[in-house]
């Protein structure tokens, strides 16, 4: 199981919180770890739900933990975790795989906490504004990239070819997308191919497509990056990173000052790859 840097920090914070109780990490400690991270969407949750930390700490204090529960060893934790916490991480891992992702993030973890239907955990989350928590942390979020001072980074392409798509690539690209991601993106791909300057870049290994990225194709909205995808067998090789920057560089040359990444799932990837930031949601403060 691979974790994003943020999710690894959350696990570490959860350990610190667990050490204050019975030395075993429970799901509630994961929630506290998310609030302690205070970066990205975790910071947004802390700001928009200011009483949540106090509520959880009070519930932990009152919680009847099983003092005889020694927990189980589970990597990458350095102290034992409860069987319920293990279920949370396994459920989160299944959600990650469902979306063809390779790194477990904070959104997967939070979603799993509210899905495992554990009696002890349910006592803790009963009365919380679950919809608010999920909307901030677990649902795809729009992000924005400033292109004012953007310059394309030095990129090593190795044996992979990156180029703008041609009309002759239309059929093979649609076949690739359907095979890897289903048909949800096909309409956007077709919109790209009817434009004079096709706003699609592809990655090829030999003559086969292994990745693609688009802009200005979703609902024909200008300045909107995506969709983007790479074959599951080539993830973590920097292909998505390169395709992203080919698109951002082209968008800057067109004259866009900002690029919007619509409904980003791997938020931390975009934060690191191009300094994208989550567009804040507006909620009434408590």
Backbone torsions as a table, in degrees:
resi	resn	phi	psi	omega
1	UNK	NA	127.4	179.1
2	UNK	-103.7	143.7	-177.2
3	UNK	-122.2	146.8	170.6
4	UNK	-70.5	163.1	177.9
5	UNK	-60.3	-39.5	-179.3
6	UNK	-64.8	-42.8	-179.2
7	UNK	-66.7	-32.7	176.0
8	UNK	-66.1	-38.9	176.3
9	UNK	-63.9	-40.3	179.2
10	UNK	-60.2	-43.1	178.7
11	UNK	-62.6	-38.9	179.5
12	UNK	-66.8	-43.4	176.8
13	UNK	-62.3	-37.0	178.7
14	UNK	-62.7	-39.3	176.6
15	UNK	-61.3	-44.1	-179.9
16	UNK	-59.7	-41.4	178.6
17	UNK	-68.1	-38.6	-179.3
18	UNK	-66.5	-32.3	-179.7
19	UNK	-65.7	-15.8	177.5
20	UNK	-82.1	-13.7	-177.2
21	UNK	-113.6	-104.5	-174.7
22	UNK	-113.4	21.1	174.4
23	UNK	68.2	17.4	177.3
24	UNK	-126.3	132.8	-177.0
25	UNK	-82.1	119.6	175.2
26	UNK	-105.9	166.2	178.8
27	UNK	-54.8	-35.6	179.4
28	UNK	-61.7	-32.0	177.6
29	UNK	-68.0	-31.1	175.1
30	UNK	-64.8	-42.1	177.4
31	UNK	-61.8	-42.1	177.8
32	UNK	-65.5	-36.5	177.5
33	UNK	-62.2	-37.3	177.9
34	UNK	-63.9	-41.7	-179.6
35	UNK	-70.2	-27.1	179.8
36	UNK	-80.8	-19.6	-177.4
37	UNK	-67.6	-48.6	173.8
38	UNK	57.1	39.5	167.8
39	UNK	-127.5	153.1	176.8
40	UNK	54.5	-134.6	-177.6
41	UNK	-68.7	-22.8	176.8
42	UNK	-66.0	-40.5	176.3
43	UNK	-65.0	-38.4	179.7
44	UNK	-64.3	-39.1	176.7
45	UNK	-63.7	-43.6	-179.7
46	UNK	-60.1	-39.4	-178.2
47	UNK	-73.7	-42.8	-174.1
48	UNK	-85.1	-11.9	177.5
49	UNK	-132.4	65.3	-170.6
50	UNK	-62.1	-22.8	-178.5
51	UNK	-89.4	-5.4	-172.1
52	UNK	-63.7	-41.2	-179.8
53	UNK	-60.2	-46.4	179.7
54	UNK	-63.8	-41.9	179.5
55	UNK	-59.7	-47.8	-177.5
56	UNK	-66.5	-41.5	179.0
57	UNK	-62.0	-39.0	178.7
58	UNK	-66.6	-39.8	179.4
59	UNK	-67.9	-37.7	177.2
60	UNK	-63.1	-40.9	179.8
61	UNK	-61.1	-38.8	-178.2
62	UNK	-85.6	-14.9	-172.4
63	UNK	-66.1	136.1	178.5
64	UNK	-87.9	84.5	178.5
65	UNK	-77.9	146.4	179.0
66	UNK	-77.7	106.0	-177.1
67	UNK	-64.0	-20.6	179.8
68	UNK	-85.1	-8.1	-179.1
69	UNK	-74.5	107.6	179.9
70	UNK	-87.2	-7.6	178.9
71	UNK	72.7	-174.4	-179.4
72	UNK	-131.5	153.3	177.5
73	UNK	-76.5	133.3	-176.9
74	UNK	-155.0	120.7	179.9
75	UNK	-73.4	144.1	8.2
76	UNK	-96.4	19.7	-179.9
77	UNK	-67.2	149.1	176.7
78	UNK	-101.3	-9.9	170.2
79	UNK	-122.9	167.7	-176.1
80	UNK	-70.9	155.7	177.8
81	UNK	-122.2	159.1	177.0
82	UNK	-75.0	161.4	176.8
83	UNK	-62.5	-31.5	178.6
84	UNK	-67.0	-39.9	177.4
85	UNK	-64.1	-38.0	175.9
86	UNK	-61.2	-42.0	177.6
87	UNK	-61.9	-39.2	177.9
88	UNK	-59.0	-48.3	-176.5
89	UNK	-67.9	-36.4	177.6
90	UNK	-68.7	-39.6	176.5
91	UNK	-64.9	-41.6	177.8
92	UNK	-62.8	-39.1	179.5
93	UNK	-64.8	-38.8	177.9
94	UNK	-64.9	-38.8	177.3
95	UNK	-64.7	-42.1	178.1
96	UNK	-58.2	-46.5	-179.6
97	UNK	-66.0	-35.0	179.2
98	UNK	-57.9	-35.2	-180.0
99	UNK	-95.1	16.0	178.1
100	UNK	56.2	35.4	176.3
101	UNK	-101.8	165.0	-174.8
102	UNK	-121.2	-10.1	179.0
103	UNK	-119.7	129.5	178.0
104	UNK	-74.3	127.2	-178.3
105	UNK	-120.4	179.2	-176.2
106	UNK	-62.9	-31.9	178.9
107	UNK	-65.1	-41.5	177.7
108	UNK	-62.4	-41.9	-177.2
109	UNK	-65.3	-48.4	-178.3
110	UNK	-62.8	-44.7	179.1
111	UNK	-57.4	-41.9	-178.2
112	UNK	-67.5	-37.3	179.7
113	UNK	-57.3	-38.9	-177.1
114	UNK	-86.2	-1.5	-177.7
115	UNK	-109.2	-15.4	-170.8
116	UNK	-74.4	-18.0	176.2
117	UNK	57.1	49.0	176.3
118	UNK	-93.4	129.8	-175.7
119	UNK	-54.9	-44.6	-179.1
120	UNK	-66.0	-43.4	178.8
121	UNK	-65.5	-38.2	179.7
122	UNK	-62.3	-34.9	177.6
123	UNK	-63.4	-33.4	-177.8
124	UNK	-76.6	-42.6	-174.5
125	UNK	-86.7	-10.2	178.1
126	UNK	-62.3	125.7	-179.3
127	UNK	95.8	-12.0	176.5
128	UNK	-76.8	157.3	175.2
129	UNK	-83.8	80.2	-174.8
130	UNK	-62.7	-40.4	-178.5
131	UNK	-61.9	-38.0	177.9
132	UNK	-64.8	-45.4	-179.4
133	UNK	-60.8	-47.5	-179.1
134	UNK	-65.1	-41.0	-177.8
135	UNK	-62.3	-37.0	-179.0
136	UNK	-78.7	-45.4	-167.9
137	UNK	-99.1	-35.5	-168.6
138	UNK	-103.4	-23.2	-177.5
139	UNK	-86.0	152.3	175.4
140	UNK	-55.8	143.7	-175.7
141	UNK	-125.6	146.4	173.1
142	UNK	-76.6	140.6	179.8
143	UNK	-128.8	163.1	-179.1
144	UNK	-135.4	143.6	179.3
145	UNK	-123.5	127.2	174.1
146	UNK	-78.9	128.8	179.1
147	UNK	-105.3	4.1	-175.7
148	UNK	-60.4	-45.0	-179.1
149	UNK	-112.6	20.3	-176.4
150	UNK	-73.2	140.3	169.4
151	UNK	-140.5	140.1	-175.3
152	UNK	-67.0	132.3	-179.4
153	UNK	-72.9	164.2	174.2
154	UNK	-69.0	126.0	-174.8
155	UNK	-124.0	130.3	175.3
156	UNK	-92.8	120.5	-176.2
157	UNK	-94.4	-10.9	-179.2
158	UNK	51.8	-126.9	-178.2
159	UNK	-99.5	14.3	-178.3
160	UNK	-102.0	137.2	178.9
161	UNK	-96.8	130.3	175.6
162	UNK	-118.1	131.0	179.9
163	UNK	-159.9	167.2	174.1
164	UNK	-70.1	142.3	178.0
165	UNK	-69.1	148.1	175.7
166	UNK	-111.3	165.1	177.8
167	UNK	-56.1	-33.9	-178.5
168	UNK	-69.4	-12.2	179.5
169	UNK	-88.6	-8.0	-170.6
170	UNK	-56.5	-51.2	-175.7
171	UNK	-64.7	-45.4	-177.8
172	UNK	-68.5	-34.3	178.5
173	UNK	-68.6	-42.6	178.8
174	UNK	-63.9	-37.3	176.9
175	UNK	-63.5	-43.3	179.0
176	UNK	-62.1	-46.8	-177.5
177	UNK	-64.0	-44.5	179.3
178	UNK	-61.5	-40.8	-178.6
179	UNK	-66.7	-43.0	-173.6
180	UNK	-88.1	-31.6	-169.4
181	UNK	-132.4	0.7	-176.2
182	UNK	84.6	-165.4	-172.5
183	UNK	-103.1	7.8	-175.9
184	UNK	-63.7	-28.4	-175.7
185	UNK	-98.8	-1.3	-174.4
186	UNK	-61.4	-42.6	-179.7
187	UNK	-60.5	-41.1	178.4
188	UNK	-65.0	-39.8	177.3
189	UNK	-61.3	-44.0	180.0
190	UNK	-63.4	-37.0	176.9
191	UNK	-62.3	-37.8	178.5
192	UNK	-62.6	-38.7	-175.7
193	UNK	-78.2	-11.5	176.9
194	UNK	-91.0	-4.6	179.1
195	UNK	-85.1	150.4	-176.9
196	UNK	-61.7	-50.2	172.9
197	UNK	-101.3	102.9	-172.8
198	UNK	-62.5	116.9	-176.5
199	UNK	-86.4	48.0	-177.9
200	UNK	-131.7	133.4	173.3
201	UNK	-116.3	145.2	-177.7
202	UNK	-127.5	156.0	174.6
203	UNK	-114.9	133.7	-178.5
204	UNK	-126.9	138.3	170.6
205	UNK	-113.0	108.5	-167.6
206	UNK	69.5	-124.5	177.8
207	UNK	-105.3	2.8	-176.2
208	UNK	-98.5	136.8	178.1
209	UNK	-74.4	130.9	178.2
210	UNK	-122.7	0.2	178.6
211	UNK	-175.0	160.4	179.3
212	UNK	-155.0	159.6	173.0
213	UNK	-151.7	145.8	-175.6
214	UNK	-132.5	166.7	166.1
215	UNK	-149.4	161.3	-180.0
216	UNK	58.3	30.1	-178.8
217	UNK	-119.1	-24.5	-178.3
218	UNK	-77.3	114.3	-177.2
219	UNK	53.9	20.7	179.0
220	UNK	59.1	28.0	178.8
221	UNK	-80.1	131.3	-179.8
222	UNK	-78.5	141.8	177.1
223	UNK	81.4	9.6	-177.6
224	UNK	-104.8	117.6	178.3
225	UNK	-83.6	144.1	175.8
226	UNK	111.7	164.8	1.4
227	UNK	-76.4	166.0	175.9
228	UNK	-141.0	144.8	177.7
229	UNK	-163.5	149.9	174.4
230	UNK	-128.0	157.7	-179.4
231	UNK	-62.6	145.6	-175.9
232	UNK	-60.3	-28.7	-177.1
233	UNK	-76.9	-12.4	-177.7
234	UNK	-116.4	14.1	179.1
235	UNK	-63.6	155.9	178.4
236	UNK	68.6	14.3	178.5
237	UNK	-101.6	5.6	178.2
238	UNK	85.7	8.2	-177.8
239	UNK	-70.3	-45.6	177.8
240	UNK	-62.5	-39.8	178.0
241	UNK	-58.1	-45.7	-178.6
242	UNK	-67.4	-45.0	179.4
243	UNK	-61.8	-40.0	176.9
244	UNK	-56.1	-47.5	-175.9
245	UNK	-73.9	-29.8	172.7
246	UNK	-59.8	-42.6	-179.7
247	UNK	-69.6	-46.2	-178.8
248	UNK	-61.7	-39.7	178.7
249	UNK	-63.6	-41.4	178.0
250	UNK	-65.5	-40.5	179.7
251	UNK	-64.0	-38.7	177.5
252	UNK	-65.9	-42.2	-179.4
253	UNK	-64.1	-32.2	176.6
254	UNK	-65.6	-31.8	179.5
255	UNK	123.4	4.6	178.4
256	UNK	-70.3	138.0	175.7
257	UNK	-91.4	-21.2	178.8
258	UNK	-139.1	151.5	170.4
259	UNK	-120.8	131.7	177.2
260	UNK	-101.1	129.0	176.3
261	UNK	-100.4	108.0	-174.5
262	UNK	-80.0	130.6	174.3
263	UNK	48.3	55.3	179.0
264	UNK	-69.2	134.1	175.6
265	UNK	-92.2	-59.1	178.9
266	UNK	-79.3	76.3	-172.4
267	UNK	-58.1	-44.3	-175.7
268	UNK	-65.2	-30.9	176.2
269	UNK	-58.5	-48.4	-178.4
270	UNK	-70.9	-33.5	176.1
271	UNK	-58.7	-44.5	-177.0
272	UNK	-80.0	-37.2	-173.2
273	UNK	-71.6	-37.0	-173.2
274	UNK	-145.5	20.5	179.3
275	UNK	58.7	31.4	176.5
276	UNK	-68.9	148.5	177.1
277	UNK	-125.2	146.9	178.2
278	UNK	-69.8	133.5	175.7
279	UNK	-75.5	118.2	-173.8
280	UNK	-62.9	144.9	171.1
281	UNK	-89.5	153.0	179.2
282	UNK	-104.3	119.8	176.4
283	UNK	-127.4	146.8	174.2
284	UNK	-67.9	129.2	178.9
285	UNK	-67.5	152.7	-178.0
286	UNK	-65.6	NA	NA
